[in-house]
Amino acid sequence: MTGVKAYLEGGPDALPERIVAITPPGIELKVPFRGGYEHFKATPRHAETEQGRLPVFEWCDRTRVAE
């Protein structure tokens, strides 16, 4: 699979992945996690990771999924 990936910074320590695909690249990313979504916003920073240099998305909010 090819595509743009991002490094997630902040948010819950228990997030299973810190490197995620972002398709299409945008300014905000929602990651499903434990009955809700963790929200991450794009930053101007980049991180050196085992998968190369990736844009950093920083945690900014959490929303719950209505039951």
DSSP file (Angstrom, degrees, kcal/mol; ACC not computed):
  #  RESIDUE AA STRUCTURE BP1 BP2  ACC     N-H-->O    O-->H-N    N-H-->O    O-->H-N    TCO  KAPPA ALPHA  PHI   PSI    X-CA   Y-CA   Z-CA
    1    1 A M              0   0    0      0, 0.0     2,-0.3     0, 0.0     0, 0.0   0.000 360.0 360.0 360.0 129.4    0.0    0.0    0.0
    2    2 A T        +     0   0    0     19,-0.0     2,-0.3     2,-0.0    19,-0.0  -0.826 360.0 102.9-113.1 157.0    1.4    3.4   -0.9
    3    3 A G        -     0   0    0     -2,-0.3     2,-0.3    18,-0.0    20,-0.1  -0.890  69.9 -51.7 155.6 176.0    0.1    6.7    0.3
    4    4 A V        -     0   0    0     18,-0.4    18,-2.9    -2,-0.3     2,-0.3  -0.591  50.9-167.4 -80.1 137.6    0.8    9.5    2.6
    5    5 A K  E     -A   21   0A   0     -2,-0.3     2,-0.3    16,-0.3    16,-0.2  -0.841   2.8-158.0-121.5 161.5    1.4    8.6    6.3
    6    6 A A  E     -A   20   0A   0     14,-2.6    14,-2.1    -2,-0.3     2,-0.5  -0.951  17.7-125.4-137.1 156.8    1.6   10.8    9.4
    7    7 A Y  E     -Ab  19  56A   0     48,-2.8    50,-2.8    -2,-0.3     2,-0.5  -0.911  26.1-141.1-102.1 127.2    3.0   10.5   12.9
    8    8 A L  E     - b   0  57A   0     10,-3.4     2,-0.4    -2,-0.5    50,-0.2  -0.760  17.0-168.4 -92.7 130.2    0.5   11.0   15.7
    9    9 A E  E     - b   0  58A   0     48,-2.7    50,-2.7    -2,-0.5     2,-0.1  -0.964  50.5  -2.2-121.1 133.0    1.7   12.9   18.7
   10   10 A G  S    S+     0   0    0     -2,-0.4    50,-0.1    48,-0.2    47,-0.0  -0.380  77.6  98.7  86.9-167.8   -0.2   13.1   22.0
   11   11 A G  S    S-     0   0    0     48,-0.1    -1,-0.1    -2,-0.1    51,-0.0  -0.285  84.6  -6.9  78.0-168.8   -3.5   11.6   22.9
   12   12 A P    >   -     0   0    0      0, 0.0     3,-1.3     0, 0.0    26,-0.0  -0.288  56.6-138.0 -62.4 138.6   -4.1    8.4   24.7
   13   13 A D  T 3  S+     0   0    0      1,-0.2    -3,-0.0     3,-0.0    -2,-0.0   0.783 100.8  64.5 -63.2 -26.8   -1.0    6.3   25.5
   14   14 A A  T 3   +     0   0    0      2,-0.0    -1,-0.2     3,-0.0    -3,-0.0   0.393  66.5 131.4 -83.4   3.7   -2.9    3.2   24.6
   15   15 A L    <   -     0   0    0     -3,-1.3    18,-0.1     1,-0.2     3,-0.0  -0.363  55.5-141.7 -55.4 130.9   -3.4    4.1   20.9
   16   16 A P  S    S+     0   0    0      0, 0.0     2,-0.4     0, 0.0    -1,-0.2   0.795  79.8  35.3 -70.8 -26.6   -2.4    1.0   19.0
   17   17 A E        +     0   0    0      1,-0.1     3,-0.1     0, 0.0    -2,-0.0  -0.981  45.9 179.2-130.4 138.6   -0.7    2.9   16.1
   18   18 A R  S    S+     0   0    0     -2,-0.4   -10,-3.4     1,-0.2     2,-0.5   0.534  80.7  59.9-107.7 -14.3    1.4    6.1   16.0
   19   19 A I  E    S+A    7   0A   0    -12,-0.2     2,-0.3   -14,-0.0   -12,-0.2  -0.971  72.6 168.0-115.2 119.1    2.0    6.0   12.3
   20   20 A V  E     -A    6   0A   0    -14,-2.1   -14,-2.6    -2,-0.5     2,-0.2  -0.911  37.2-107.3-132.0 155.1   -1.2    6.0   10.2
   21   21 A A  E     -A    5   0A   0     -2,-0.3     2,-0.5   -16,-0.2   -16,-0.3  -0.585  27.2-158.4 -76.4 141.8   -2.2    6.5    6.6
   22   22 A I        -     0   0    0    -18,-2.9   -18,-0.4    -2,-0.2     7,-0.0  -0.950   9.2-158.5-124.7 111.1   -3.9    9.8    5.8
   23   23 A T  S    S+     0   0    0     -2,-0.5    -2,-0.0     1,-0.4     3,-0.0  -0.976  81.3  11.2-135.8 119.4   -6.0    9.7    2.6
   24   24 A P  S    S-     0   0    0      0, 0.0    -1,-0.4     0, 0.0   -21,-0.0   0.735  99.9-119.7 -76.6 157.3   -6.5   12.3    1.4
   25   25 A P        +     0   0    0      0, 0.0     2,-0.2     0, 0.0    -2,-0.1  -0.342  49.5 154.9 -59.5 137.3   -4.0   14.4    3.3
   26   26 A G        -     0   0    0     -3,-0.0     3,-0.1     2,-0.0    16,-0.0  -0.710  56.1 -91.5-145.8-164.0   -5.9   17.2    5.2
   27   27 A I  S    S+     0   0    0     -2,-0.2    15,-2.5     1,-0.2     2,-0.3   0.643 104.8  38.3 -96.6 -16.3   -5.7   19.4    8.2
   28   28 A E  E     -C   41   0A   0     13,-0.2     2,-0.4    29,-0.1    13,-0.2  -0.985  62.6-163.7-137.1 149.2   -7.5   17.1   10.6
   29   29 A L  E     -C   40   0A   0     11,-2.8    11,-2.6    -2,-0.3     2,-0.5  -0.994   6.3-155.0-132.4 133.8   -7.5   13.4   11.2
   30   30 A K  E     -C   39   0A   0     -2,-0.4     9,-0.2     9,-0.2    32,-0.0  -0.950   9.2-168.5-111.9 126.9  -10.0   11.3   13.1
   31   31 A V  E     -C   38   0A   0      7,-2.7     7,-2.7    -2,-0.5     2,-0.1  -0.959  22.2-127.7-116.0 118.6   -8.8    8.0   14.6
   32   32 A P  E     +C   37   0A   0      0, 0.0     2,-0.3     0, 0.0     5,-0.3  -0.440  41.3 160.7 -65.2 135.0  -11.4    5.5   16.0
   33   33 A F  E >   -C   36   0A   0      3,-2.5     3,-0.7    -2,-0.1   -18,-0.1  -0.865  55.7 -24.2-161.6 121.0  -10.6    4.5   19.5
   34   34 A R  T 3  S-     0   0    0     -2,-0.3     3,-0.1     1,-0.3     0, 0.0   0.865 126.7 -35.5  44.8  59.6  -12.6    2.9   22.4
   35   35 A G  T 3  S+     0   0    0      1,-0.3    30,-2.5    29,-0.1     2,-0.3   0.675 131.4  41.4  76.7  18.4  -16.1    4.1   21.5
   36   36 A G  E <  S-CD  33  64A   0     -3,-0.7    -3,-2.5    28,-0.3     2,-0.4  -0.852  84.5 -85.4-163.5-160.4  -15.1    7.4   20.0
   37   37 A Y  E     -CD  32  63A   0     26,-3.1    26,-2.4    -2,-0.3     2,-0.5  -0.992  19.5-145.2-131.1 137.6  -12.7    9.3   17.9
   38   38 A E  E     -CD  31  62A   0     -7,-2.7    -7,-2.7    -2,-0.4     2,-0.4  -0.885  24.1-145.8 -95.6 130.4   -9.3   10.9   18.8
   39   39 A H  E     -CD  30  61A   0     22,-3.3    21,-3.0    -2,-0.5    22,-1.2  -0.837  16.7-175.5-104.5 134.8   -8.8   14.1   16.7
   40   40 A F  E     -CD  29  59A   0    -11,-2.6   -11,-2.8    -2,-0.4     2,-0.4  -0.984  10.3-151.2-128.5 138.6   -5.4   15.2   15.5
   41   41 A K  E     -CD  28  58A   0     17,-2.9    17,-2.8    -2,-0.4   -13,-0.2  -0.863  26.7-105.0-110.8 146.0   -4.5   18.4   13.7
   42   42 A A  E     - D   0  57A   0    -15,-2.5    15,-0.2    -2,-0.4   -15,-0.1  -0.341  35.2-164.9 -64.0 144.6   -1.7   18.9   11.2
   43   43 A T  E     -     0   0A   0     13,-1.9    13,-0.2     2,-0.3    -1,-0.0  -0.789  32.9-114.9-121.1 168.9    1.4   20.8   12.4
   44   44 A P  E    S+     0   0A   0      0, 0.0     2,-0.1     0, 0.0    13,-0.1   0.492  87.6  98.5 -80.6  -0.9    4.2   22.4   10.4
   45   45 A R  E     -     0   0A   0     11,-0.2    11,-2.2    10,-0.0     2,-0.3  -0.393  57.2-155.2 -88.1 162.4    6.6   19.9   12.0
   46   46 A H  E     - D   0  55A   0      9,-0.3     2,-0.4    -2,-0.1     7,-0.1  -0.947   6.0-147.4-130.7 154.0    8.0   16.6   10.8
   47   47 A A  E     - D   0  54A   0      7,-2.9     7,-2.7    -2,-0.3     2,-0.6  -0.963  16.0-128.4-123.5 140.7    9.3   13.5   12.7
   48   48 A E  E     + D   0  53A   0     -2,-0.4     2,-0.2     5,-0.2     5,-0.2  -0.797  43.9 167.2 -84.4 119.2   12.1   11.1   11.7
   49   49 A T  E >   - D   0  52A   0      3,-1.9     3,-1.8    -2,-0.6   -42,-0.0  -0.709  55.1 -94.8-126.2 175.2   10.5    7.6   12.1
   50   50 A E  T 3  S+     0   0    0      1,-0.3     3,-0.1    -2,-0.2    -2,-0.0   0.667 127.7  52.2 -65.5 -14.7   11.4    4.1   11.1
   51   51 A Q  T 3  S-     0   0    0      1,-0.4    -1,-0.3     3,-0.0     2,-0.2   0.175 123.1 -97.8-104.9  16.2    9.2    4.7    8.0
   52   52 A G  E <   - D   0  49A   0     -3,-1.8    -3,-1.9     2,-0.1     2,-0.5  -0.523  68.4 -22.4 103.4-171.0   11.0    7.9    7.0
   53   53 A R  E    S- D   0  48A   0     -5,-0.2    -5,-0.2    -2,-0.2    -3,-0.0  -0.680  70.4-179.4 -81.7 120.4   10.3   11.6    7.6
   54   54 A L  E     - D   0  47A   0     -7,-2.7    -7,-2.9    -2,-0.5   -48,-0.2  -0.897  31.8-104.2-124.9 149.4    6.6   12.1    8.3
   55   55 A P  E     - D   0  46A   0      0, 0.0   -48,-2.8     0, 0.0     2,-0.5  -0.433  39.3-124.4 -66.2 146.1    4.3   15.0    9.0
   56   56 A V  E     -b    7   0A   0    -11,-2.2   -13,-1.9   -13,-0.2     2,-0.5  -0.820  20.4-166.1 -97.4 129.1    3.3   15.3   12.6
   57   57 A F  E     -bD   8  42A   0    -50,-2.8   -48,-2.7    -2,-0.5     2,-0.4  -0.970  14.9-148.1-110.9 129.2   -0.3   15.5   13.6
   58   58 A E  E     -bD   9  41A   0    -17,-2.8   -17,-2.9    -2,-0.5   -48,-0.2  -0.807  20.0-107.7-105.7 137.2   -0.9   16.6   17.2
   59   59 A W  E     + D   0  40A   0    -50,-2.7   -19,-0.3    -2,-0.4   -48,-0.1  -0.313  44.9 159.3 -60.6 138.3   -3.8   15.5   19.4
   60   60 A C  E     -     0   0A   0    -21,-3.0     2,-0.3     1,-0.4   -20,-0.2   0.541  54.5  -5.9-135.7 -18.0   -6.5   18.2   19.9
   61   61 A D  E     - D   0  39A   0    -22,-1.2   -22,-3.3     2,-0.0    -1,-0.4  -0.991  47.1-137.0-170.3 166.1   -9.8   16.6   21.0
   62   62 A R  E     - D   0  38A   0     -2,-0.3     2,-0.3   -24,-0.2   -24,-0.2  -0.998  16.2-170.6-136.3 137.3  -11.9   13.5   21.6
   63   63 A T  E     - D   0  37A   0    -26,-2.4   -26,-3.1    -2,-0.4     2,-0.3  -0.946  17.3-131.5-123.8 151.4  -15.5   12.8   20.6
   64   64 A R  E     - D   0  36A   0     -2,-0.3     2,-0.5   -28,-0.3   -28,-0.3  -0.700  19.7-119.6 -97.8 152.0  -17.7    9.9   21.6
   65   65 A V        -     0   0    0    -30,-2.5     2,-0.1    -2,-0.3    -1,-0.0  -0.800  33.3-119.0 -89.0 128.1  -19.8    7.9   19.3
   66   66 A A              0   0    0     -2,-0.5    -1,-0.0     1,-0.1   -31,-0.0  -0.410 360.0 360.0 -67.5 139.8  -23.5    8.1   20.1
   67   67 A E              0   0    0     -2,-0.1    -1,-0.1     0, 0.0    -2,-0.0   0.444 360.0 360.0 -92.6 360.0  -25.1    4.8   21.0
